[in-house]
Structure formats: C-alpha cells, structure tokens
C-alpha cells in the first residue's frame, strides 16, 4: 500500500501551452529528492481535462520513465465514458504505471448502480491496481461509502481518494472495506486530521509546492504524533487555503513557477493567476519556507 504524500503533479507547459517534457523530468527528480511518496500523473491538477489522449498518455509514459522505479507513479485515467476510461487505463498499464486513479464519471451524473458497473467494466478489462476517486464538487456525482464498499470487492480495486472533506467517511469506508484498503484524502486542509483518524495519506496539491514539509507532516500524522503533525501543518495552513484562491491548478502552477521549477504555461479555459492574488499566495509560500 502506498502511504503518505502522493503529489497530484502539475503538468509543465511553455507559454504556448505545449507540454514541457524537460521541465517535467526536472520536476519528477525534484520530488524524488524531496521525499514525496508517490506521484499522480495527469490528474485534475495535471490538467487532464485539457490534454488530448495522445498528450495524456505521453505524459504518463514520461513520468514513469523519469521516475525510473524510484517512486511509484499513479496514472489518472478516469473519463466520463467507460470505454475511454478503459482505453486510458490500458495505455497506462502498457506505459508501466504502478496504479491508476479513476475519477467518477463527470457531467453525466450516473446512478450508484452505474458507478458500480463503470468500475466493474474497467476492473474486468485491465489487470492493474485501481484507486477510485470521488470528488463531487467537480463531477456533480457523489460515490457513496456503500458503493465504495461494493466496488472494493472487485479484485483490482485497492483504494479510494475521498475528496469530499467529510472526515466521517473514513470510518464508514473502513468498516465497509477492511484494513488493507487504502483511503486517501483529496482535501489538503484536513489531511492531517484525516491521517490521524485512520486514513492512509493525501493525494495532495500543496505537496507540489512544499513536498518535504507535506511528507513530514503526513508521516507524523500516520505515526499518531499529533503534536508534531500540528506543528508542521501550522506552516502549511495558509498554503492549503491560498492554493485554492482561484480554481485549481491555477494558483499551484503560479506557485511552482515562482519557485523556478516550471514556466508560465496553462491551457484555456484556465488562465494564469491574476496579479491581485500574487501577494496572498507568496505570503503563504513564505510561511511554508519554500521561498
């Protein structure tokens, strides 16, 4: 089981919006050096919604190559069409990804039965560890704990990213799945408490900017060291907030660019962070001691 800080990696782009593979390689190496526990390639933060299929698969393949077995790579392969999700998941397996992160189908609002059948079809089609991803604030569809429990009985389903921010779901899902099922949060602001309550880690946006600090904080929380986790998280609290001052990944890409790690590229309809937000994000970065 992968535990700890799983960074939802930004996808570096140049000023024209083209993927910058040289910067991507440097970014992967940066996270290995900083102690990040795993990377998610082409998740929400990696702008999966605006990369075409060729780019999507090329980025996954590149991250696997750059990681070179030193850090697990989880590929974002969700889609609102089951056939497309199967194809992306199959391509991720061919690229050598360690697991796939599969978001609930967005926009079309399937029923709970539809969610089960969607994940069963992917499970049956591709033999690779698969992590469910529930983020109703973006998808318009909430995968209920009972549905997670049912899907978890399938052989390739190994965990869930529960991004509602509802801490009560940890126990509900744990009771319905068991100790070997990984439960991750997608909410940085509550990730410390999430892990103290029995979660296994965070698929984190903040970890793009302060990877070592996020790793150390989550390791303390996973070890049950409340005081140490709180002390470390106090340095991150402003960053957790300000990285969502505009829609993710707008602020986090600006912050990583401010650190000199990537260029100033982003894909429409997303736009670069507006100047009125610079000071707030920069102040949060200072508190986290990354600039």
C-alpha positions, -999 to +999 in steps of 0.1 A: +000+000+000+013+035-009+010+058+021+018+094+028+022+123+004+011+114-031+016+146-051-010+154-078+017+166-102+012+198-123+019+194-160+046+219-170+038+239-202+055+266-221+040+299-230+021+284-259+005+257-237+027+229-251+038+203-226+074+209-215+089+175-210+123+188-200+107+207-171+086+176-163+117+155-160+133+180-136+100+182-116+099+144-111+135+144-100+128+173-076+100+153-059+122+122-056+149+143-039+123+160-016+109+127-003+075+127-020+060+092-015+043+088-049+032+109-079-001+111-097+004+119-134-023+137-153-049+140-125-071+171-121-041+192-111-022+179-141-049+194-164-063+160-176-094+178-189-075+198-215-048+173-226-058+153-256-055+115-255-020+114-272-006+140-247-023+124-218-006+090-225+027+107-234+029+125-200+021+093-181+048+074-201+073+102-195+067+104-157+071+066-154+104+068-174+117+098-154+107+082-120+128+051-131+113+030-103+125+053-076+089+064-067+055+049-075+036+065-104-002+065-103-018+074-136-050+095-138-072+075-163-107+085-154-133+096-180-170+102-183-172+074-210-164+039-197-148+029-230-125+059-228-115+051-192-108+015-202-086+027-230-066+052-209-062+026-181-049+000-206-025+025-220-013+034-185-006-002-178+014-005-210+034+025-200+044+009-167+023+028-142+021+013-108-016+020-104-044+041-119-066+068-103-101+067-118-124+097-112-161+092-111-177+100-145-183+137-146-211+157-160-234+128-169-243+120-133-246+082-132-265+064-106-248+044-078-255+013-099-240+030-129-209+038-109-205+001-098-209-011-134-185+015-147-158+005-123-165-032-128-160-029-165-126-012-160-117-037-134-126-066-157-108-051-187-074-041-172-054-060-146-038-031-128-043-017-092-071+009-094-079+037-070-114+052-070-117+090-070-147+107-055-148+145-059-185+155-062-176+192-061-161+188-096-180+159-111-216+165-099-217+129-087-211+115-052-199+079-048-215+069-015-195+048+010-218+019+004-210+019-033-172+022-025-176-009-003-193-028-031-168-018-057-139-026-033-149-063-036-135-063-072-100-078-074-082-048-088-097-021-066-072-012-040-082+022-026-102+054-028-094+091-030-123+106-009-122+143-017-154+154-001-136+167+030-161+147+051-140+130+078-169+108+090-165+089+058-131+074+069-148+051+094-177+043+071-155+033+043-131+014+066-159-006+081-172-015+046-138-024+032-112-035+057-076-027+068-059-034+035-080-010+015-062+024+011-082+055+019-067+088+008-080+123+011-081+149-016-085+178+008-052+193+019-067+214+046-080+184+066-053+159+056-035+160+090-067+151+108-077+126+081-045+106+087-048+108+125-082+093+121-070+063+102-066+075+066-035+063+046-024+096+031-032+125+009-033+130-029-021+165-024-020+198-043+001+215-016+028+189-020+037+204-054+049+235-035+062+222-002+068+185-008+092+178+021+070+196+046+039+178+035+056+145+035+070+151+071+036+163+083+017+133+070+043+108+083+039+123+117+001+121+115+003+085+102+025+077+132-001+092+155+022+120+166-004+147+170+018+175+183+045+171+156+019+169+129+002+200+141+034+220+144+043+211+108+008+217+095+007+251+110+033+262+085+012+248+057-023+261+067-021+293+047-008+274+016-036+249+019-060+278+017-043+301-009-037+274-034-074+274-039-078+312-041-087+305-078-096+273-095-070+245-091-045+243-107-042+280-114-026+290-081-004+260-077+011+264-112+018+300-104+035+290-071+056+263-088+066+287-115+075+313-088+099+286-074+116+285-108+106+249-114+082+254-144+073+280-170+041+301-171+020+279-194-016+268-187-044+256-210-075+275-218-102+278-204-079+280-174-059+313-172-028+324-154-032+336-118-043+372-117-020+398-101-043+406-073-037+371-059+001+371-061+007+386-026-015+361-008+000+331-024+035+344-020+029+351+017+017+315+022+048+302+005+070+323+028+052+307+058+059+273+044+095+284+039+097+274+003+108+309-009 
